[in-house]
Amino acid sequence: MPAAHLPKVDEEEAGTADADETARELEEEEEDAETASSASGEGLTDDDTDASQPTGTGKKKRKKKKKKANGEASGEASRVDAEVRKQQQERVSNALADVRANSSGSIWVDLSSAAVDAKTVKKLCAHLAANTEILSLNLAGNCLDDESGESLARALAQGAAPNLIDLDLRDNPLSPAAEASVRATLKERKILNVELGPLPPPVAAPPAEAGKEEAGKEGGASLSGSLRDNPYVRRFFQVDEDDQDEGQALESPTEQVVPEQLSAELWEQVNQALESPTRTTADLATPLTAIADQVRGEMDSCMLPMLADTELADLRPFTAAALRALPTLRRVLGLASAPRETTFSRTAALRTLGLHRAAALELLAQVLRAECGAVARTVVHAPGCPLALGLRLALAHEACSPAQGAVLRAARAALAPGTGAAGLWRQLVCGAAGEGGPVGEVPDEEAGPHGETDAREGDALEPVPPTAIAELCAKAADLAPGLRSPGVGWALALAGSLHAAMQPGYCGEEGRVEAWQEELREALAGQAAWVEFAAAEGPLADLLAQQQGDLAGPKPARMVLPEPGAEPSRVLSGQDLINMLRGLHGSPQLS
């Protein structure tokens, strides 16, 4: 029969026929296996068996079946590959859409093992140019070649994705030269952490955790491992505690340091820097700043001011160690920095206070926050009068606001009702402790690598501090606020504290004047410049009144409208104003 006249067979009938044929082949194979088994059981030889079996037909059937099985396996693998490719394409498509829309979904973009190629990278670079939300981009395990990696690096270096802090390009076919080029291109992005090279081998999960899902797979709730280790992420996000399972103990990366031990180590660093001939200001400032921070923390956790019966044994470790190290602190205050050019020096080098002395003054101010007699008496008997030297240094460096702020807080603590009786205020008024002795009884230090010497700039000031404060503020009384010296503000605040400490009722009981207040009055009354400055109608009262006023001057008074029938108002109406402006240009006026 011609092919054109052959009857059409339905697909169902064809499928049924294939199934019947497969069943027949299986039955024939089983019969062959039974025949072979029976032949071997009856003791037939290989020749007899070969002669009794239809060898040609069996080989063809087995070959046909093997070919069909291979085809089915190949088709199953093709279907799996197609599903994987489809999932990868959906991931890439969704990620590109989020990046392009600059949505919150583009904060953590994970395209690892997503078959990202050069074409996808080109689209990604175009979308990243206007994206400001993305923080992490994971492209590990893809097909990025050298050109794709370098083009992505150039786009990021030109300002794309300005908030990106983590970029993972590991396990990509990038050559060593391309990886070096990527790092060089992105070196100006200081907060961007770039990961290149191979991925680390997978770590087997513990048996107890094998059945748990990996943290962070649902909705990107957890950070990736590379992002968790980023120092800039750790600064703003608490990644360690959030990623721990409930009931799992937090493991400390380092052993807890005892406060006494840490304090001793920091002061040992200070002493080593003082003895080193190659010391720098940072060698002293760094440990002193750390100690001041620890003392601040101790004071913040205490009730201030401390009780009047507080003893040195009751103090926290860092505060107690700082009081014992007051002689060392005085040595640091005696080290002057070499003159250097600054932003305000123009062409001439200026004397600078130095970070080490600013840190020492801040530490002294933090210790005196206790405002108790035991701490104040310890500072009073310290060699070299550190508070007096700090005040003189602040007066000598009018533009050093950190030192001025620290000295002002320390001076107010010395004048506090709880510490006034200890006599620490004498270092503010007389420049020495009650027992006498000059401010600078300490041997000269050898010059450091940057010219630091024990110049004792504060000792060069002839007037005692109240007189110097009065002269500085009196000169500013006739000047507008913007034209005054930069040191007038803090000097006036200190003068106001000295003046308030002498007033009756300062220590609590109304109208009562303590013995130390009377002594303070007598000490200040012996300085003519201070008496004139602090008189009832003197410059101090005027300057303090200016501080109490409005920053922008008096407020304008509200305009009062005239009553009906009263005299015509001289206030111009809108039409009068327009006519006046038209008259200036010769234009016709409005009627």
MITIBA-560763 format. One record per residue (C-alpha): residue in three letters; x, y, z. Coordinates in steps of 0.001 Angstrom, whole numbers, padded with zeros to 6 digits, always signed. Example, Ala and Ser with C-alpha at 12.3 -4.5 7.8 and 13.67 -1.06 7.14 Angstrom:
REM MITIBA-560763
Ala+012300-004500+007800/Ser+013670-001060+007140/
***
This chain:
REM MITIBA-560763
Met+000000+000000+000000/Pro+001410+003452-000787/Ala+002597+005536+002129/Ala-000017+008185+001425/His-002804+005661+002001/Leu-001465+004169+005249/Pro-003938+004438+008125/Lys-003090+006986+010836/Val-002338+005570+014278/Asp-003363+007544+017377/Glu-000692+008585+019847/Glu-002389+006542+022559/Glu-002301+003425+020379/Ala+001369+004071+019612/Gly+002166+004442+023285/Thr+000282+001224+024039/Ala+002202-000598+021351/Asp+005543+000603+022790/Ala+004500-000555+026245/Asp+003468-003991+024923/Glu+006749-004335+023068/Thr+008717-003467+026213/Ala+006731-006028+028208/Arg+007384-008720+025612/Glu+011092-007933+025673/Leu+011161-008286+029462/Glu+009309-011638+029285/Glu+011736-012946+026671/Glu+014695-011831+028800/Glu+013280-013622+031823/Glu+012778-016790+029733/Asp+016392-016590+028493/Ala+017601-016182+032081/Glu+015549-019216+033219/Thr+016849-021304+030317/Ala+020419-020347+031102/Ser+019867-021154+034769/Ser+018356-024547+034038/Ala+021133-025342+031602/Ser+023776-024566+034179/Gly+021865-026606+036761/Glu+021819-029733+034527/Gly+025577-029573+034103/Leu+025643-028536+030459/Thr+028957-027374+029045/Asp+029528-023973+027533/Asp+029430-025480+024050/Asp+026100-027202+024735/Thr+024634-024023+026161/Asp+025783-021899+023246/Ala+024450-024428+020814/Ser+021042-024704+022506/Gln+020385-020929+022840/Pro+019426-018491+020116/Thr+022506-016332+020760/Gly+021926-013875+017896/Thr+018408-012976+018970/Gly+019374-012488+022675/Lys+022291-010199+021861/Lys+020134-007986+019660/Lys+017474-007694+022362/Arg+020001-006840+025071/Lys+021675-004248+022847/Lys+018333-002680+022024/Lys+017351-002542+025700/Lys+020680-000980+026732/Lys+020369+001668+024048/Lys+016854+002483+025204/Ala+017970+002726+028866/Asn+020780+005102+027911/Gly+018313+007261+026014/Glu+015970+007417+028990/Ala+018858+008451+031322/Ser+019989+011092+028841/Gly+016478+012484+028609/Glu+016147+012626+032405/Ala+019472+014498+032691/Ser+018356+016926+029984/Arg+015152+017635+031882/Val+017127+018273+035122/Asp+019546+020591+033311/Ala+016662+022499+031804/Glu+015078+023000+035223/Val+018393+024226+036686/Arg+018900+026649+033794/Lys+015373+027927+034227/Gln+015929+028537+037944/Gln+019202+030329+037224/Gln+017557+032543+034632/Glu+014764+033416+037065/Arg+017312+034342+039764/Val+019258+036548+037368/Ser+016108+038172+036003/Asn+014709+038937+039459/Ala+018035+040274+040703/Leu+018491+042558+037694/Ala+014946+043858+038132/Asp+015578+044672+041816/Val+018887+046384+041064/Arg+017338+048367+038240/Ala+014389+049474+040408/Asn+016755+050493+043231/Ser+014434+048730+045653/Ser+015069+047396+049131/Gly+015246+043916+047624/Ser+018589+044831+046066/Ile+020367+045309+049405/Trp+021745+041736+049418/Val+022113+040401+045852/Asp+023174+036743+045703/Leu+023952+035502+042161/Ser+026411+032813+043161/Ser+026450+029797+040813/Ala+023839+031417+038558/Ala+025690+031019+035231/Val+026334+034784+035058/Asp+028183+035562+031839/Ala+029584+038667+030122/Lys+026186+039706+028752/Thr+024629+039628+032229/Val+027562+041578+033698/Lys+027070+044295+031085/Lys+023413+044705+032105/Leu+024350+044594+035772/Cys+026900+047419+035362/Ala+024298+049585+033660/His+021793+049046+036483/Leu+024379+049573+039243/Ala+025146+053075+037964/Ala+021925+054417+039503/Asn+021576+052027+042454/Thr+022139+053392+045963/Glu+020644+050533+047989/Ile+022879+047553+047284/Leu+025320+046637+050062/Ser+026449+043129+049086/Leu+026955+041546+045650/Asn+027834+037829+045443/Leu+029000+036658+041986/Ala+031006+033648+043159/Gly+031046+030447+041091/Asn+030088+031966+037711/Cys+031582+032408+034242/Leu+033147+035867+034579/Asp+036149+036221+032303/Asp+038895+038839+032539/Glu+037004+041433+030495/Ser+033823+041031+032560/Gly+035640+041324+035884/Glu+037577+044416+034823/Ser+034488+046108+033357/Leu+032616+045565+036631/Ala+035560+046992+038587/Arg+035706+050059+036330/Ala+031990+050697+036782/Leu+032319+050530+040563/Ala+035418+052742+040534/Gln+033480+055384+038572/Gly+030844+055671+041309/Ala+028360+052899+040616/Ala+026715+051402+043723/Pro+028281+053933+046126/Asn+027081+052059+049234/Leu+028453+048647+048223/Ile+030640+047203+050986/Asp+031052+043551+049947/Leu+031885+042086+046501/Asp+032498+038329+046084/Leu+034184+037284+042814/Arg+035652+033990+043984/Asp+035641+030820+041897/Asn+035502+032662+038550/Pro+037875+032030+035609/Leu+039837+035236+036241/Ser+043533+035248+035501/Pro+046029+036476+038137/Ala+046613+039597+036033/Ala+042872+040327+035959/Glu+042558+039838+039715/Ala+045440+042265+040270/Ser+043784+044745+037918/Val+040478+044489+039800/Arg+042170+045144+043127/Ala+044108+048105+041730/Thr+040985+049596+040165/Leu+038986+049352+043387/Lys+041699+050416+045836/Glu+040118+053871+046194/Arg+036873+052298+047460/Lys+038138+052106+051032/Ile+035051+050503+052564/Leu+034568+047941+049770/Asn+035725+044430+050669/Val+036629+042482+047484/Glu+037119+038708+047613/Leu+038982+036934+044798/Gly+040542+033539+044247/Pro+039097+030073+044862/Leu+036335+029232+047282/Pro+037376+027408+050456/Pro+036526+023703+050640/Pro+033131+022996+052201/Val+033137+022177+055877/Ala+031042+019231+056985/Ala+028293+020178+059414/Pro+028320+018583+062891/Pro+025932+015625+063292/Ala+023644+017605+065592/Glu+023330+020374+063022/Ala+023084+018216+059909/Gly+019293+018270+059831/Lys+018970+022013+060337/Glu+018565+024406+057476/Glu+021440+026717+056793/Ala+020906+030125+058400/Gly+020057+032867+055963/Lys+018371+030874+053155/Glu+014886+032198+053898/Gly+014470+035754+052671/Gly+018112+036675+053131/Ala+017531+037218+056849/Ser+021117+036380+057767/Leu+024339+037787+056367/Ser+026667+035652+054281/Gly+029904+034497+055807/Ser+032027+036920+053822/Leu+029766+039838+054672/Arg+029690+038872+058347/Asp+033471+039235+058505/Asn+033486+042655+056831/Pro+034838+045170+059411/Tyr+032533+047935+058225/Val+029454+045743+058581/Arg+030530+044662+062056/Arg+030738+048331+063021/Phe+027038+048935+062358/Phe+025432+045475+062703/Gln+025557+043033+065602/Val+026128+039982+063438/Asp+027617+037683+066059/Glu+024743+037595+068533/Asp+021992+037585+065882/Asp+023360+034520+064087/Gln+023538+032318+067187/Asp+020907+029660+067725/Glu+018706+029893+070763/Gly+020308+028210+073745/Gln+023743+028129+072106/Ala+026424+029713+074261/Leu+028338+032634+072737/Glu+032012+031877+072423/Ser+034269+034809+073231/Pro+037043+035253+070614/Thr+039520+036185+073312/Glu+039807+035525+076980/Gln+038306+038169+079219/Val+040981+040529+080497/Val+040977+041489+084158/Pro+040610+045319+084528/Glu+043589+045539+086893/Gln+045757+043656+084406/Leu+044650+045785+081452/Ser+045226+048985+083415/Ala+048733+047883+084361/Glu+049538+047026+080737/Leu+048352+050430+079478/Trp+050359+052355+082062/Glu+053359+050193+081223/Gln+053016+051351+077613/Val+053007+054966+078814/Asn+056148+054434+080911/Gln+057943+052675+078061/Ala+057121+055554+075711/Leu+058441+058081+078231/Glu+061740+056209+078466/Ser+062081+055573+074733/Pro+064391+057962+072833/Thr+062341+057454+069663/Arg+058917+058126+071156/Thr+056176+059923+069261/Thr+053093+061748+070492/Ala+050942+058824+069335/Asp+052934+056426+071538/Leu+051736+058396+074557/Ala+048326+059536+073336/Thr+047024+056088+072374/Pro+047269+054357+075790/Leu+046251+057539+077648/Thr+043136+057864+075517/Ala+042264+054226+076191/Ile+042684+054769+079942/Ala+040521+057909+079839/Asp+037786+055980+078028/Gln+037849+053268+080687/Val+037678+055832+083513/Arg+034752+057516+081744/Gly+032954+054190+081647/Glu+033565+053634+085348/Met+032271+057096+086196/Asp+029192+056655+084017/Ser+028292+053544+085993/Cys+028582+055286+089356/Met+026328+057692+091206/Leu+027907+061143+090832/Pro+028933+063029+092803/Met+030265+060253+094994/Leu+029483+060130+098690/Ala+031543+062295+101016/Asp+032935+059272+102890/Thr+034205+057553+099713/Glu+037759+056235+100150/Leu+040390+055398+097571/Ala+039848+051698+098238/Asp+036252+052101+097054/Leu+037229+053328+093592/Arg+037139+051238+090428/Pro+040404+049764+089062/Phe+041148+052271+086284/Thr+040304+055297+088450/Ala+042450+054076+091326/Ala+045361+053296+088989/Ala+045102+056779+087411/Leu+045388+058418+090828/Arg+048465+056348+091610/Ala+049980+057384+088275/Leu+049583+061162+088762/Pro+053393+061680+088775/Thr+053558+059962+085389/Leu+050708+062131+084168/Arg+052647+065207+085243/Arg+055654+064088+083215/Val+053447+063750+080137/Leu+052090+067266+080643/Gly+055667+068549+080739/Leu+056467+067275+077233/Ala+055973+070042+074670/Ser+055498+069332+070964/Ala+057647+070999+068350/Pro+056142+073989+066488/Arg+054522+073046+063214/Glu+052416+074570+060467/Thr+048672+074075+060761/Thr+045573+075205+058895/Phe+045539+078488+060803/Ser+049295+079111+060856/Arg+049562+080385+057256/Thr+053359+080394+056731/Ala+054738+080495+060272/Ala+054905+077424+062484/Leu+052823+077566+065639/Arg+053248+075907+068986/Thr+050901+072957+069382/Leu+049693+071421+072592/Gly+050067+067835+071376/Leu+047700+064900+071428/His+049519+063368+074390/Arg+048850+066362+076643/Ala+045250+066695+075471/Ala+044717+063023+076382/Ala+046364+063553+079785/Leu+044106+066530+080559/Glu+041030+064560+079529/Leu+042074+061730+081861/Leu+042488+064211+084732/Ala+039024+065662+084058/Gln+037451+062193+084070/Val+039083+061289+087386/Leu+037864+064518+089020/Arg+034278+063762+088009/Ala+034050+061841+091282/Glu+033809+065180+093181/Cys+034738+063567+096468/Gly+037264+064679+099049/Ala+039512+061592+098774/Val+040122+062077+095049/Ala+040600+065852+095373/Arg+043116+065485+098220/Thr+045114+062965+096182/Val+045377+065430+093284/Val+046276+068235+095728/His+049279+066304+097049/Ala+050420+065099+093622/Pro+053857+066455+092630/Gly+053951+069278+090128/Cys+050332+070462+090574/Pro+048876+068883+087377/Leu+045660+070949+087416/Ala+047602+074234+087673/Leu+049849+073245+084782/Gly+046830+072205+082706/Leu+045211+075600+083267/Arg+048347+077421+082198/Leu+048667+075242+079096/Ala+045051+075968+078138/Leu+045706+079719+078488/Ala+048855+079442+076389/His+047048+077567+073575/Glu+043899+079597+072948/Ala+042881+077577+069879/Cys+043056+074131+071523/Ser+039423+073510+072413/Pro+039922+069853+073613/Ala+042364+070995+076297/Gln+040216+073964+077250/Gly+037108+071812+077615/Ala+038934+069259+079768/Val+040472+071951+081990/Leu+037096+073691+082402/Arg+035429+070451+083552/Ala+038319+069697+085910/Ala+038183+073249+087349/Arg+034448+073040+087969/Ala+034984+069711+089752/Ala+037661+071364+091911/Leu+035175+074133+092819/Ala+032311+071726+093551/Pro+030769+071885+097039/Gly+032017+068383+097853/Thr+035644+069063+096924/Gly+036085+072727+097847/Ala+037244+071925+101363/Ala+040102+069811+099980/Gly+041737+072970+098594/Leu+042237+071834+095012/Trp+040905+075221+093880/Arg+044197+076771+095021/Gln+045843+075383+091916/Leu+043398+077496+089905/Val+043941+080704+091869/Cys+047550+080541+093069/Gly+049092+078105+090591/Ala+050329+075834+093408/Ala+049080+073565+096163/Gly+048444+074777+099646/Glu+051831+073587+100858/Gly+053509+075765+098243/Gly+056084+074776+095672/Pro+056411+075860+092073/Val+054323+074380+089319/Gly+057161+072744+087455/Glu+059351+070803+089855/Val+060276+068086+087402/Pro+063603+067556+085568/Asp+063831+068485+081919/Glu+063142+065674+079482/Glu+065368+064890+076542/Ala+064034+066016+073205/Gly+062065+063418+071305/Pro+062273+062662+067572/His+059814+065468+066793/Gly+061368+068015+069133/Glu+059319+067312+072255/Thr+060951+068907+075294/Asp+059941+069822+078794/Ala+059568+073458+077782/Arg+056865+074114+080406/Glu+055136+076733+078263/Gly+052563+077307+080989/Asp+055288+078323+083447/Ala+056300+081183+081142/Leu+053047+083014+081964/Glu+053900+085624+084588/Pro+050327+086464+085723/Val+048572+083972+087909/Pro+045560+082359+086184/Pro+042753+084645+087509/Thr+044665+087753+086421/Ala+045370+086250+082992/Ile+041695+085293+082631/Ala+040564+088793+083646/Glu+042904+090476+081168/Leu+041887+088179+078338/Cys+038156+088694+078891/Ala+038421+092451+079566/Lys+039987+092987+076133/Ala+037057+091207+074520/Ala+034375+093281+076287/Asp+034614+096097+073727/Leu+034649+093781+070682/Ala+031805+092170+068792/Pro+031423+088424+069430/Gly+032814+087476+066026/Leu+036004+089496+066542/Arg+037006+088113+069928/Ser+039881+085755+070649/Pro+039020+082049+070372/Gly+039944+081488+074017/Val+037500+084041+075421/Gly+034533+081674+075596/Trp+036040+079050+077872/Ala+037931+081690+079938/Leu+034658+083499+080583/Ala+032988+080214+081584/Leu+035808+079541+084065/Ala+035565+083100+085424/Gly+031819+082612+085901/Ser+032469+079405+087874/Leu+034996+081161+090119/His+032591+084034+090718/Ala+029665+081686+091495/Ala+031744+079631+093953/Met+032164+082677+096212/Gln+028439+083441+096524/Pro+026508+082666+099736/Gly+024405+079521+099572/Tyr+026664+077920+096944/Cys+027168+074824+099100/Gly+023478+074257+099783/Glu+022328+076143+102846/Glu+020886+079518+101911/Gly+023017+082483+103001/Arg+025800+080267+104384/Val+029437+080800+103394/Glu+031892+077952+104040/Ala+035416+078515+105303/Trp+036977+077557+101981/Gln+034735+080092+100219/Glu+036045+082853+102479/Glu+039584+081754+101682/Leu+038781+081822+097979/Arg+037434+085376+098303/Glu+040583+086523+100052/Ala+042832+084906+097435/Leu+040966+086599+094568/Ala+040712+089934+096388/Gly+044504+090171+096331/Gln+044548+090349+092510/Ala+043694+093862+091345/Ala+042938+092874+087765/Trp+040416+090303+088942/Val+038752+092709+091371/Glu+038212+095288+088629/Phe+037027+092645+086196/Ala+034578+091024+088628/Ala+033108+094237+090066/Ala+029343+094656+090225/Glu+029252+096686+087000/Gly+032494+095397+085554/Pro+033204+093510+082305/Leu+032370+090121+083855/Ala+028749+091086+084540/Asp+028317+092532+081035/Leu+029832+089477+079327/Leu+027750+087057+081388/Ala+024625+089076+080552/Gln+025456+088787+076865/Gln+025662+085025+077229/Gln+022215+084963+078792/Gly+020665+086930+075902/Asp+019291+085651+072613/Leu+021834+084411+070138/Ala+020434+086536+067267/Gly+019614+089658+069302/Pro+016224+090967+070404/Lys+013159+089718+068575/Pro+011260+092276+066439/Ala+008130+093710+068022/Arg+004766+092799+066550/Met+003167+095585+064461/Val+000012+097053+066027/Leu-002741+098077+063564/Pro-004379+101469+064164/Glu-007871+101662+065570/Pro-010732+102636+063220/Gly-011058+106455+062946/Ala-007536+107066+064156/Glu-004929+109002+062238/Pro-003907+107501+058916/Ser-001218+104902+059328/Arg+002195+105480+057848/Val+002466+101821+056917/Leu+002606+101412+053131/Ser-000034+099238+051547/Gly+000736+096864+048723/Gln-000609+099275+046113/Asp+001427+102173+047559/Leu+004561+100057+047363/Ile+003885+099127+043713/Asn+003269+102778+042806/Met+006488+103792+044495/Leu+008452+101188+042530/Arg+006745+102218+039265/Gly+007603+105844+039969/Leu+011250+104964+040241/His+011198+103640+036665/Gly+008849+106286+035198/Ser+006030+103804+034709/Pro+002359+104902+034995/Gln+001009+104439+038497/Leu-001980+102359+039447/Ser-005179+104140+040400/
***
